[in-house]
Amino acid sequence: MSSITLTAGAVRPITSRAARELNAVVAVAARDITITLKSPATLVMSLVMPLLMMGMIGGNLMQNMAGGLDFNFGTFMLVGMLINMLFMMTTMGMVTLVDDSDDNYSAELLVSPVSRYSIVIGKILGSSFMAIVSCLGVLVVGLVMGITLAPWQLLGLLALAPLMCLSGGALAMIVMGVIKSNKLANMAVMMITMPQMFLSGVIIPIGNSSGVLMVLSRILPMTYCVDLGRAVVYAGSPDFDSVVLFNPMVSLVAIITLTVLCLIVGTYLYARSEKNR
């Protein structure tokens, strides 16, 4: 009887700690979502961005380049832009960490009795709300352009969305750990997201890339995010081998590895920078 009592007593602290960490994640995420909802300009930007990127850049490429490809460029581009919005908009949303630092909100969170990783993951999930809104914009623009996906394909991408957002947010944490200026942070985020848009195969096929361009594409997290997204959408399709670069398991392992690495390094740098303020 006493052994059962000890076991139950040991389980309760673990359960309560897990609940506390989960509560921290939800609270931090809910705060960021609330702030986004109270900012009409941010929501408008989330919807306008897909129009500029997919409607203008993608539309121009679709009219001038698609004829030489042996697969449907519209679907190729739509999947790429959906993943790009998840990755890029989450990354851009992490810039608000600079404002949190200036308001001492970050310092207050870091001294609370919860894991730093729970705080960071909550921040990433909160920032991903804007990314989801952007994806809705991409789907609307795609519909206008006559590009659609089957319901099962959309569900597959939706299942991958948390991983894609986490990957983008983890990469942004490294920037947030070394830059404390809002202006510089925005510039740095653009510098790590825009090149990936063109080098990771979002709207331009990279299957024949070589040399430096090939090396760069292989070390970018978004390359594997985009390729895994396309692997889900094109599963069972005759165009699978023409569109998908890697085995889906290779892409999944690469995403998880890079995300964990960036999350650990970024969280450490961010916590240290807040401690040294």
N, C-alpha and C positions, 0 to 999 in steps of 0.2 A: 504493500500500500504506500509506503514511504517513497519507494522508487518512482511510483506513478506520480506522486505529488511533486517530486523534484523535476520530473520530465515536463509536467504541465507548467511548472513555474519557469522552466527554461524556455518554453515555447512562447509564453506570453510576452516577454521583453522583445523577442525577435519579431513577433507579430505587430506589437505596438510601434517598434522602430520602422518597420516596413510601411505601416499606415502613416507615420509621421513624414517619411520621405515622399510617399505618394501625395500626401496633402500639400507638401511644399511644391512639388511639380505642378499640381493643379492650380495652386494659388498664384504662382509666378506666371503661368501660362494665361490664366484668366485675367490677370492685371493687364498683360500686353494686348490681349484681344479687346478688352474694354477700351483701352487707349486708342486702338486702331478704329474701333467703331465710332469713337467720338471725334475722329479726324476725317471729315469728308474728303479733304484733299488727298489723303493717303489712299482711300478707297478708289477715288477717281483715277489716280496714277496707276493703281493696280489693274484697272480695266483698260486704260489707255495704252499701257506698255505693250500688251499683246497686239493691239492694232498697229502700232508702229513697227514692231519687230516682225510679226507674221504677215500682217496685211501689206506692208510696203516692201521690206527686204525679202520675205518669203514669196510674196506674190510676184515680185520682179524675177526672182530666180525660177519660179514655177513657169513663167511665161517664156523665159529665154534659155533655160537649161534642161528642163524636164524631158524634152524630146529625145535626148541622147542616152537616156537611162533605160535599163531593162526592167524597171519596177515602177510602181506608182509613186511619183515624187510627192504628191499631196499628202498621202498617208504617212510617208517617211518624214515629211516636215512637221506634220501635226503632232506625231508622237515625240519628236525631238523638242518641239516648242513646249509641250506640256511638261516634260522633264526639266527643261531649261528654266521654266517659270518656277517650278517647285524649288529647284536648287538656287537660282539667282535671287528670287524675291525673299527667300528665307535668309540668305546671306546678307542682303541689303537691310533686312529688318533687324539684324543683330547690331547695327550701328547705334541703336538706341541705348546700348550698354554705356556709351560715352556719356549720354545725358543722365543715366542712372548713377554713374560715377560722380558726376558733378553735383547731383542732388543728395549724395551720400546714401542713396538707396542701396547701392551695391555693397557698401561697407556694412550696412545694417544686416543685409542678408547673409553675408559671409561670416558674421559673428553669431548667427543663429545656430541652434543645435541640430542642423541638418547637413547632409553631405553637399559638398560644393557641386558635385555632379548632378544632384537633384535640381539645384538652382539653375545650372547651365542647361540641362535638358528641358526644364520648364520654360526657360527663356527661348530656346529653339522652337518648342512647340507653339509658344505664343506668337513668335515671328512668322511661323508657317501659315498662320491664318491669312495673311496678306497673299501668300503664295497660292493658296486654294482659290481665293477670289480671282487672281490672275489667270488661273487655269480655266475658270468659268469664262473669262474673257476670250481665251484662246479657242475654246469650244464654239463660242458664238461667232468669232471671226472665221473659224473653219467651216461652220455651217453656211455662212454667207458665201464662202469661196467654193462651196459644194463638196467639202471634205468631212466625212463622218466616220465614226468608229462604231463597231457592234457593241451592244451592252456588256457582253462578257469581256471584251477588250478594255472597256472603261473600268470595269470592276477590277480587272487585273492590275491596271495602272493605279487605281485607288488603293489597292492593297500594298503597293510599293511606295506610295506617297510618303508615309512616315519615315521610311529609310532614306529616301531622297532628300527630304527636308533636314533630317538629322545629319546627313553627310555635308550638305551645304553649310549648316549652322556650325558644325564642328570645325570646318575649314575657316570660317569667319572668326572663330574664337582665338585663333593664332594671331590674327590681325588685331583684334580687340585687346589682346594681352600686351601688345607693344606700342599701340597708338592710343593716345588719350585726347586727340583733337578731333572734333566732329568733322571738320572740313577734310583733314587728312584721312580720317577713317572712311569717309565716303569715296574719296579718290582711290584709296587702297582696295576697297571692295570692288569698285568698278574695274580696277586693274587685274583682279583675280577672277572676275566673272566674265567680262567681255571676251578676252582671248579664248576662254574655254568654250564659249558659244560657237566660235569658228573652228577651233582645233579639235573639238570632241565629237564632231559629226552631227551637231544639232540640225543644221539645215544644209550642210555641204558634206557629201560622202567623203570619208577619209580612208576607204579601203585600199587605195593605191598610194597613200602618203609614204614618203621615204625620207631618209636622212634625219635632219634635225626636227622636221615637222612630225615625223613618225614617232621619234623619241618623246617629244613634248606631249603628243596625244596620249601616249601610253602611261604617262605619270600623272595625268589630270583625273581627278575623281569623277568629273562629270562624264568622261568618256565611258566609263563602266556603268554609270547610272543610265545614260542614254541607251547603251547597248542592251542592258538588261530589260529596259522598258520595251525596246523593239522586239526582243526575244519573246516577251509575253504576248505582244500584239500579233506578231507574225508566226506564232507557234502553229504548226500544221500547214502553213502556207507555202506554196512553191517558191515564193520570193525570199524565204527564210535565209538561205545561204547567201543570197545576193546582198542582203541588208544587215544581217547580224554578223559581227566580227568574231566574237569569242563564244565559247561554251557558256551558257547561262550560269553555271556553278562557278566558273572562273570569275565572271563579272561580280557575282554575289560575294565571293570571298574577298575580292579586291576592294569592293565598297566597304565591307565590314572592317577589313584591316585598316584601310585609310581613315575611316571614320573614327575608329577607336584610337588610332595613333594621334589624329588631330585633336580629338576630344581630350585626351590625356595631356598633351603638350599645351593646348590652348587654355585649358582650365588651370593648369599650373602657372602659366605666364600671367593669366588674368588675376588669379588670387594673389600672386606675388606683387603685381603692380598695385593692387589695391592696398596691400599690407604696407608697401613702401611710400604711400601717399603722405 
